[in-house]
Amino acid sequence: MPSEELKVVIEMLEARPVLADASFEQLRTGMAEMAVLASLPEGVTTETVLAGGVKAEWVSAAGADEFRVLLYLHGGGYCIGSIDTHRAMVASLSEASGMKALALDYRLAPEYPHPAAVDDAVAAYRWLLANSVAPERIAIAGDSAGGGLSAATLVALREAGDPLPAAAVLISPWTDLAATGGSITERADIDPMIDMAVLNRMADAYAGQTSTKDPSVSPLYAGLAGLPPLLIQVGTAEVLYDDSVRLAELARAAGVEVSFEAWEDMIHVFQAFGALLPEAGEAIGKIGDFLRDKVR
């Protein structure tokens, strides 16, 4: 049974509907305004850095182990979002996992279409390796587009022969920019977060001249063998629910260790509402447990 707080969150979202014809600049501003409501856990420190030439920020909860690193890739359909919009969530993950987090401001479409985001994530990961962080002490995580980007980054690293991180966490990952999942229509009436017209615009802006079914754009179409253990969390009230279900099935079929969590009645990236939603705190805690187990 979902909490009463979930109703409050949904009412808040419905009071600020996403306009299908809004410009990406307007969407970026709206997301930034929402992020102002989130507060950082006490004792968190931040430091701006360039990670392989990409703007990034160290986000460290009190007591975080600086030799265990979580590379975080934010959501926003590859077109919106930033370190600023996701700082509170990244800080909560640092606190739960005991890891120092590196939040990445990868380049956004339409100004920088594919493969800019993948290139930036790969560059940041290699920067960590070059700065003496062992791959077995790194995890990659991301939400929505950042979850899909996390999977695409793992595939790109594997294809390039780079040592892979110890684990990855995919939160409501957007893995199929071709939008072929049945949940896109089946759950459209219960998803208060995603407007498919806007999401399709984002898919086209990011893919550019590349097919939305290209494996480096949509990791659902990639070979997944050899990837590290994955934790996938998704809400059942998401139009992108099948993006998670199908990726989990394909990864398991390829021999990948997958922990799959479907959170009943939860909305897209509900973990971002940690200050308002008890289920968000519980889910963040489970991510922390997974990372403490896999990244030592």
MINU-598109 format. One line per 5 residues: their letters; for each residue x, z, y of N, C-alpha, C. Coordinates in steps of 0.2 Angstrom, whole numbers, plus 5000, padded with zeros to 4 digits. Atoms other than C-alpha are relative to their C-alpha. Layout:
! MINU-598109
A> X,Z,Y,X,Z,Y,X,Z,Y ~ ...
//
This chain:
! MINU-598109
MPSEE> 5004,5000,4994,5000,5000,5000,5004,5000,5006 ~ 4996,5000,4994,5008,4995,5017,4998,5006,5004 ~ 5001,4994,4995,5010,5008,5030,4996,4998,5006 ~ 5004,5001,4994,4999,5010,5045,5004,4997,5006 ~ 4996,5003,4995,5014,5005,5056,5000,4993,4999
LKVVI> 5000,5007,5001,5014,4988,5048,4994,4997,5005 ~ 5005,5003,4996,4997,4985,5057,5002,5000,5007 ~ 4998,5000,4993,5004,4990,5073,5005,4994,5002 ~ 4995,5005,4999,5019,4978,5071,4996,4993,5000 ~ 5004,5006,5000,5007,4964,5067,4996,4999,5006
EMLEA> 5004,5001,4993,4996,4967,5082,5005,4999,5005 ~ 4996,5002,4995,5011,4967,5093,5003,4993,5000 ~ 4998,5007,5001,5017,4950,5086,4994,4996,5002 ~ 5006,5004,4999,4999,4943,5087,4999,5000,5008 ~ 5001,5000,4992,4999,4948,5106,5005,4996,5003
RPVLA> 4995,5005,4997,5015,4937,5109,5000,4994,4995 ~ 4999,5006,5005,5011,4921,5099,5005,4995,5002 ~ 4995,5005,4998,5024,4908,5098,4996,4993,5001 ~ 5004,5007,4998,5018,4892,5107,5004,4994,4997 ~ 4997,5005,5003,5021,4877,5097,5004,4995,5004
DASFE> 4997,5004,4996,5026,4867,5112,5005,5003,5005 ~ 4995,4996,4996,5038,4880,5119,5007,4997,4999 ~ 4993,5002,5000,5056,4874,5123,5004,5005,4996 ~ 4996,4995,5004,5070,4881,5113,5003,5005,5005 ~ 4998,4995,4995,5076,4889,5130,4995,5006,5000
QLRTG> 5005,4995,5000,5059,4898,5131,5000,5004,4994 ~ 5000,4996,5006,5060,4903,5113,5006,5005,5000 ~ 4995,4996,4999,5077,4910,5116,4999,5006,5004 ~ 5002,4995,4996,5071,4920,5130,4996,5005,4997 ~ 5004,4995,5003,5057,4927,5121,5003,5004,4995
MAEMA> 4997,4996,5006,5067,4933,5106,5005,5005,5003 ~ 4995,4995,4997,5080,4941,5118,4995,5006,5003 ~ 5005,4995,4997,5065,4950,5127,4998,5005,4994 ~ 5002,4995,5005,5059,4957,5110,5005,5004,4998 ~ 4995,4996,5003,5076,4963,5105,5002,5006,5005
VLASL> 4999,4995,4996,5077,4974,5120,4997,5007,4998 ~ 5004,4994,5003,5064,4986,5111,5004,5003,4995 ~ 4996,4996,5005,5077,4990,5098,5006,5004,5002 ~ 4995,4995,4997,5089,5004,5100,5006,5000,4994 ~ 4995,5000,5005,5106,5006,5091,5000,5008,4997
PEGVT> 4999,4993,5003,5109,5021,5079,5006,5004,5005 ~ 4995,4996,4996,5119,5035,5088,5007,4999,4997 ~ 4993,5001,5002,5138,5033,5087,5003,4993,4998 ~ 4998,5007,5001,5139,5014,5085,5005,4998,5006 ~ 4996,5003,4996,5153,5005,5093,5001,4993,4999
TETVL> 5000,5007,5000,5155,4987,5098,5007,4997,5003 ~ 4994,5003,4997,5170,4976,5102,4999,4992,4999 ~ 5000,5007,5000,5170,4957,5107,5006,4997,4997 ~ 4994,5003,5003,5182,4946,5097,4999,4993,5000 ~ 5001,5007,5003,5185,4928,5093,5002,5000,4993
AGGVK> 4999,5000,5007,5184,4925,5075,5001,4993,4998 ~ 4998,5007,5002,5193,4909,5070,4997,4995,5006 ~ 5003,5004,4994,5188,4903,5088,4993,5000,5001 ~ 5007,4999,5000,5170,4908,5086,4999,5007,5003 ~ 5001,4993,4997,5163,4922,5098,4996,5004,4994
AEWVS> 5003,4995,5005,5159,4937,5087,5001,5007,5003 ~ 5000,4993,4998,5157,4956,5089,5000,5004,4994 ~ 4999,4995,5005,5163,4970,5078,4994,5005,5002 ~ 5005,4995,4999,5148,4982,5076,5002,5005,4994 ~ 4998,4994,5005,5153,4999,5068,4996,5006,5001
AAGAD> 5004,4994,5000,5142,5013,5064,5006,5006,4999 ~ 4996,4994,5001,5150,5031,5064,5002,5000,4993 ~ 4997,4999,5007,5162,5033,5049,5000,4994,4996 ~ 5000,5007,5004,5161,5014,5044,5008,4999,4998 ~ 4993,5002,5003,5176,5009,5033,5002,4993,5003
EFRVL> 4998,5006,4997,5186,4996,5043,5003,4995,4995 ~ 4997,5004,5005,5193,4989,5027,4995,4997,4996 ~ 5006,5003,5004,5176,4984,5020,4996,4997,5006 ~ 5003,5004,4994,5168,4970,5031,4994,4997,4998 ~ 5006,5004,5001,5151,4963,5032,4999,4995,5005
LYLHG> 5001,5006,4995,5150,4946,5040,4993,4998,5001 ~ 5007,5001,5000,5133,4944,5047,4998,4994,5004 ~ 5002,5006,4997,5124,4928,5052,4993,5001,5002 ~ 5007,4999,4997,5109,4930,5063,4995,4994,4998 ~ 5005,5005,5000,5092,4921,5061,4998,4997,5006
GGYCI> 5003,5003,4994,5082,4911,5073,5000,4992,4999 ~ 5001,5007,5001,5080,4894,5065,5006,4995,5002 ~ 4994,5004,4998,5098,4888,5069,5000,4998,5008 ~ 5001,5002,4993,5091,4886,5087,5000,5005,5005 ~ 5000,4994,4996,5089,4903,5094,5003,5006,4997
GSIDT> 4997,4994,5002,5095,4921,5092,5007,5000,5002 ~ 4993,4998,4998,5112,4929,5095,5002,5006,4998 ~ 4997,4993,5001,5123,4944,5093,4995,5005,5003 ~ 5004,4996,4996,5112,4952,5106,4993,5001,4997 ~ 5007,4999,5003,5095,4949,5097,5001,5004,4994
HRAMV> 4999,4997,5006,5102,4956,5081,5005,5006,4999 ~ 4995,4994,5000,5114,4970,5086,4997,5006,4997 ~ 5003,4994,5003,5102,4984,5081,5000,5000,4993 ~ 5001,5001,5007,5099,4977,5064,5007,5000,4997 ~ 4994,5000,5003,5117,4974,5061,5003,5007,5000
ASLSE> 4998,4993,4999,5121,4992,5067,4997,5004,4994 ~ 5004,4997,5006,5108,4998,5054,5003,4999,4994 ~ 4997,5002,5007,5116,4988,5040,5007,5003,5000 ~ 4993,4997,5000,5134,4995,5045,4999,5007,4998 ~ 5001,4993,5002,5127,5013,5044,4998,5001,4993
ASGMK> 5002,4999,5007,5118,5010,5028,5005,4999,4995 ~ 4995,5003,5005,5133,5001,5019,5006,5004,5001 ~ 4993,4997,4999,5147,5011,5027,5005,4995,5001 ~ 4995,5006,4999,5155,4994,5031,5000,4998,5008 ~ 4999,5003,4993,5162,4987,5048,4997,4993,5000
ALALD> 5003,5007,5000,5151,4972,5052,5003,4996,5006 ~ 4998,5005,4995,5156,4956,5061,4994,4996,5001 ~ 5006,5004,4999,5141,4948,5069,5003,4994,5004 ~ 4997,5006,4997,5144,4930,5073,4995,4996,5004 ~ 5004,5005,4996,5138,4919,5087,5001,4993,4999
YRLAP> 4998,5007,5002,5139,4903,5078,4996,4995,5005 ~ 5003,5005,4996,5134,4887,5088,4993,4998,4998 ~ 5007,5001,5001,5116,4883,5090,4998,4993,5001 ~ 5003,5006,4999,5106,4867,5088,4995,5001,5006 ~ 4998,5007,5001,5100,4856,5096,5007,4998,5003
EYPHP> 4994,5001,4996,5116,4857,5107,5006,4998,4994 ~ 4995,5001,5005,5127,4858,5091,4996,5000,4993 ~ 5003,5000,5007,5118,4852,5075,5005,5001,4994 ~ 4996,5000,5006,5124,4853,5057,5005,4995,5001 ~ 4999,4994,5003,5137,4856,5052,5003,5006,5004
AAVDD> 4997,4995,4995,5142,4867,5067,4999,5007,4997 ~ 5001,4993,5002,5134,4883,5060,5005,5001,4994 ~ 4997,4999,5006,5142,4881,5043,5008,5000,5001 ~ 4993,5001,4998,5159,4876,5051,5002,5007,5003 ~ 4998,4994,4996,5159,4892,5062,5000,5006,4995
AVAAY> 5000,4994,5005,5154,4904,5047,5006,4999,4996 ~ 4994,5001,5005,5168,4896,5036,5006,5003,5004 ~ 4995,4999,4996,5180,4898,5051,5001,5008,5001 ~ 5000,4993,4999,5175,4916,5054,5003,5004,4993 ~ 4998,4997,5007,5177,4921,5035,5008,4999,4999
RWLLA> 4993,5002,5001,5194,4912,5034,5004,5005,5005 ~ 4997,4996,4995,5199,4922,5050,5001,5007,4997 ~ 5000,4994,5003,5195,4938,5041,5005,5000,4994 ~ 4995,5000,5005,5206,4933,5026,5007,5000,5003 ~ 4994,5001,4997,5220,4928,5038,5002,5007,5003
NSVAP> 4998,4993,4997,5219,4946,5046,5000,5005,4994 ~ 4999,4995,5005,5222,4954,5029,4994,5004,4997 ~ 5006,4997,5003,5204,4958,5024,4999,4996,4993 ~ 5000,5003,5007,5204,4955,5005,4993,4998,4999 ~ 5007,5003,5001,5189,4944,4999,4996,5005,4996
ERIAI> 5005,4995,5003,5183,4958,4987,4998,5005,5004 ~ 5002,4995,4995,5181,4969,5002,4995,4997,5005 ~ 5004,5004,4995,5170,4956,5011,4993,4999,4997 ~ 5007,5002,5002,5151,4953,5010,4998,4996,5005 ~ 5003,5004,4995,5141,4940,5019,4993,5001,5000
AGDSA> 5007,4999,4999,5123,4943,5025,4997,4996,5006 ~ 5004,5003,4995,5110,4935,5035,4993,5000,4999 ~ 5007,5000,5001,5092,4934,5039,4997,4993,5002 ~ 5004,5006,4999,5080,4919,5039,5005,4994,5000 ~ 4995,5005,5000,5091,4904,5045,5007,5003,4998
GGGLS> 4993,4997,5001,5106,4916,5044,5001,5001,4992 ~ 5000,4999,5007,5101,4920,5026,5002,4993,4996 ~ 4998,5007,5002,5101,4901,5022,5007,4998,5001 ~ 4993,5002,4998,5117,4899,5031,5005,5004,4996 ~ 4995,4996,5004,5125,4913,5021,5001,4997,4993
AATLV> 4999,5003,5006,5121,4904,5005,5004,4993,5001 ~ 4996,5006,4999,5127,4887,5012,5007,5001,5001 ~ 4993,4998,4999,5143,4896,5018,5004,5001,4993 ~ 4997,4999,5007,5146,4902,5000,5002,4994,4996 ~ 4999,5006,5004,5144,4885,4993,5006,4996,5003
ALREA> 4995,5004,4997,5155,4877,5006,5007,5003,4999 ~ 4994,4997,5001,5169,4890,5003,5002,4999,4992 ~ 4999,5002,5007,5167,4887,4984,5003,4993,4999 ~ 4998,5008,5001,5169,4868,4986,5007,4999,5003 ~ 4993,5000,4997,5184,4871,4997,5006,5003,4996
GDPLP> 4996,4996,5004,5192,4882,4984,5003,5007,5003 ~ 4999,4993,4998,5192,4898,4995,4998,5005,4996 ~ 5003,4995,5004,5191,4914,4987,4994,5003,5003 ~ 5007,4999,4998,5173,4920,4988,5000,5008,5001 ~ 5001,4993,4998,5167,4937,4995,4997,5003,4994
AAAVL> 5003,4996,5006,5161,4951,4983,4993,4999,4999 ~ 5007,5000,5000,5143,4949,4987,4997,4997,5006 ~ 5003,5002,4995,5130,4942,4998,4993,5003,5000 ~ 5007,4998,4999,5113,4948,5005,4996,4995,5004 ~ 5004,5005,4997,5100,4936,5009,4993,5003,5002
ISPWT> 5006,4997,4997,5085,4942,5020,4995,4995,5002 ~ 5005,5005,4998,5070,4931,5020,5003,4993,5001 ~ 4996,5006,4999,5082,4916,5018,4996,4994,5001 ~ 5003,5007,5000,5077,4899,5024,5004,4995,4997 ~ 4995,5003,5005,5084,4889,5010,4998,4992,5000
DLAAT> 5003,5007,5001,5073,4873,5011,4997,4997,5006 ~ 5002,5003,4993,5072,4864,5028,4996,4994,4999 ~ 5005,5006,5002,5062,4850,5019,4993,5003,4999 ~ 5006,4996,5000,5048,4863,5018,4995,4997,4994 ~ 5004,5002,5006,5042,4859,5000,4997,5006,4996
GGSIT> 5003,4995,5004,5037,4876,4995,4993,5001,5001 ~ 5007,4999,5000,5019,4880,4990,4998,5005,5005 ~ 5002,4995,4996,5019,4896,5000,4999,4998,5008 ~ 5000,5002,4994,5021,4886,5016,4992,4999,5002 ~ 5007,5000,4999,5002,4882,5015,4996,5005,4998
ERADI> 5004,4995,5003,4996,4895,5004,5000,5007,5004 ~ 4999,4993,4997,5002,4910,5015,5000,4999,5008 ~ 5000,5002,4993,5000,4901,5032,4995,5005,5004 ~ 5005,4996,4997,4985,4912,5036,5002,5008,5001 ~ 4998,4993,5000,4994,4929,5033,5006,5001,5003
DPMID> 4993,5000,4997,5011,4925,5041,4999,5001,5007 ~ 5001,4999,4993,5011,4932,5059,5006,4998,5004 ~ 4994,5001,4997,5029,4927,5062,5002,4993,5001 ~ 4997,5007,5000,5032,4909,5058,4994,4995,5002 ~ 5004,5006,4999,5024,4894,5066,5003,4994,4997
MAVLN> 4997,5005,5003,5027,4879,5055,5002,4994,5004 ~ 4998,5006,4996,5027,4866,5069,5006,5002,5004 ~ 4994,4998,4997,5040,4876,5078,5006,5000,4995 ~ 4995,5000,5005,5050,4878,5062,5002,4993,4998 ~ 4999,5007,5001,5049,4860,5058,5004,4996,5005
RMADA> 4996,5002,4995,5056,4856,5075,5007,5002,5000 ~ 4994,4997,5001,5070,4868,5072,5004,4996,4994 ~ 4997,5004,5006,5074,4859,5055,5003,4994,5002 ~ 4998,5007,4998,5075,4842,5063,5006,5001,5005 ~ 4994,4999,4995,5086,4849,5078,5006,5002,4996
YAGQT> 4994,4998,5003,5098,4857,5066,5003,4995,4995 ~ 4997,5005,5004,5099,4843,5053,5003,4994,5003 ~ 4998,5006,4996,5101,4830,5066,5000,4993,4996 ~ 5000,5006,5003,5107,4814,5057,5000,5001,4992 ~ 4999,4998,5007,5108,4823,5040,4993,5001,4997
STKDP> 5006,4999,5004,5094,4824,5027,4999,5008,5000 ~ 5001,4993,5001,5085,4841,5027,5001,5002,4992 ~ 4998,4998,5007,5088,4840,5008,5007,5000,4998 ~ 4993,4999,5001,5106,4839,5010,5002,5007,4998 ~ 4998,4993,5002,5114,4854,5000,5003,5004,5005
SVSPL> 4997,4996,4995,5124,4859,5015,4995,5002,5006 ~ 5006,4998,4995,5108,4860,5026,4995,5005,4997 ~ 5005,4996,5003,5096,4867,5013,5004,5002,4993 ~ 4996,4998,5007,5106,4877,4999,4996,5000,4994 ~ 5004,5001,5006,5091,4876,4988,5001,4994,4996
YAGLA> 4998,5006,5004,5097,4859,4983,5007,5000,4998 ~ 4993,5000,5002,5115,4864,4980,5001,5003,4993 ~ 4998,4996,5006,5124,4869,4964,5002,5007,5002 ~ 4998,4993,4998,5125,4888,4964,5004,5003,4995 ~ 4996,4997,5005,5136,4891,4949,5006,5003,5004
GLPPL> 4993,4997,4998,5151,4903,4953,4999,5004,5006 ~ 5001,4996,4994,5143,4912,4968,5000,5007,4998 ~ 5000,4992,5002,5145,4931,4969,4993,5003,5000 ~ 5007,4997,5001,5131,4943,4966,4996,5000,5007 ~ 5005,5001,4995,5116,4940,4977,4995,5006,5000
LIQVG> 5006,4997,4999,5103,4952,4984,4995,4996,5005 ~ 5004,5004,4996,5088,4943,4990,4994,5005,5002 ~ 5006,4996,4998,5074,4953,5000,4995,4995,5003 ~ 5005,5004,4997,5058,4944,5005,4993,5004,5000 ~ 5007,4998,5000,5040,4949,5010,4995,4996,4997
TAEVL> 5005,5004,5003,5025,4943,5001,4996,4996,5005 ~ 5005,5003,4995,5016,4939,5017,5004,4995,5004 ~ 4996,5004,4996,5028,4925,5022,4999,4993,4997 ~ 5001,5007,5002,5026,4906,5022,5007,4998,4997 ~ 4993,5002,5003,5045,4905,5017,5001,5004,4993
YDDSV> 4999,4996,5006,5042,4916,5001,5003,4996,4995 ~ 4997,5004,5006,5045,4902,4989,5007,4998,5001 ~ 4993,5002,4999,5062,4898,4998,5004,5005,4996 ~ 4997,4995,5003,5067,4915,4991,5000,5000,4992 ~ 5001,5000,5007,5059,4914,4974,5004,4994,4997
RLAEL> 4996,5005,5003,5066,4897,4970,5007,5000,5000 ~ 4993,4999,5000,5083,4901,4976,5002,5005,4994 ~ 4999,4995,5005,5083,4916,4965,5000,4997,4993 ~ 5001,5003,5006,5077,4906,4950,5006,4996,4998 ~ 4995,5005,5001,5090,4893,4952,5007,5003,4999
ARAAG> 4994,4996,5000,5104,4905,4955,5001,5003,4993 ~ 5000,4997,5007,5100,4915,4939,5001,4994,4995 ~ 4999,5006,5005,5099,4898,4929,5007,4998,5000 ~ 4993,5003,4999,5117,4894,4936,5004,5006,4998 ~ 4996,4995,5003,5123,4911,4929,5002,5005,5006
VEVSF> 4999,4996,4995,5123,4920,4946,4996,5007,4999 ~ 5004,4993,5000,5119,4939,4946,4996,5000,5006 ~ 5005,5000,4994,5103,4940,4957,4996,5007,4999 ~ 5005,4994,4999,5094,4956,4963,4995,4997,5004 ~ 5006,5003,4996,5077,4950,4969,4995,5005,5001
EAWED> 5005,4995,4998,5065,4961,4979,4995,4997,5004 ~ 5006,5003,4996,5048,4955,4984,4996,5006,5003 ~ 5003,4994,4997,5041,4968,4996,4993,4998,5002 ~ 5007,5002,5000,5022,4968,4995,4997,5001,5007 ~ 5003,5001,4994,5013,4963,5011,5005,5000,5006
MIHVF> 4995,5000,4995,5029,4963,5021,5000,4993,5003 ~ 4999,5006,4996,5032,4950,5035,5007,4998,5000 ~ 4994,5003,5000,5046,4939,5038,5005,5004,5004 ~ 4995,4996,4998,5062,4949,5041,4997,5006,5003 ~ 5002,4994,4998,5053,4965,5042,5005,5005,5001
QAFGA> 4995,4995,4999,5069,4974,5041,5002,5001,5007 ~ 4998,5000,4992,5072,4970,5060,4996,5006,5003 ~ 5004,4995,4996,5058,4983,5064,5001,5007,4997 ~ 4998,4993,5003,5068,4998,5058,4997,5006,5004 ~ 5002,4994,4996,5062,5009,5072,4993,5001,5000
LLPEA> 5007,5000,5000,5044,5005,5070,4997,5001,4993 ~ 5002,5001,5007,5042,5002,5051,5003,5004,4995 ~ 4996,4996,5005,5046,5014,5037,5003,4996,4994 ~ 4998,5005,5006,5047,5000,5024,5007,4997,5002 ~ 4994,5004,4998,5061,4992,5035,5006,5005,4999
GEAIG> 4995,4995,5001,5071,5008,5034,5002,5001,4992 ~ 4999,4999,5007,5069,5009,5015,5003,4994,4998 ~ 4997,5006,5002,5074,4991,5013,5007,4999,5002 ~ 4994,5000,4997,5089,4993,5024,5005,5005,4995 ~ 4996,4995,5004,5094,5008,5013,5002,4997,4993
KIGDF> 4998,5003,5006,5093,4997,4997,5005,4995,5001 ~ 4994,5005,4999,5104,4984,5005,5007,5004,5000 ~ 4994,4996,5000,5116,4998,5009,5003,5002,4993 ~ 4998,4998,5007,5116,5004,4991,5003,4994,4996 ~ 4997,5006,5003,5119,4986,4985,5007,4999,5002
LRDKV> 4993,5001,4998,5134,4984,4996,5005,5005,4998 ~ 4996,4994,5002,5141,5001,4992,5002,4999,4993 ~ 4999,5001,5007,5140,4996,4974,5005,4994,4999 ~ 4997,5006,5002,5147,4978,4975,5007,4999,5004 ~ 4994,5001,4996,5160,4980,4989,5004,5007,5001
R> 4997,4994,5001,5172,4994,4986,5007,5000,5003
//
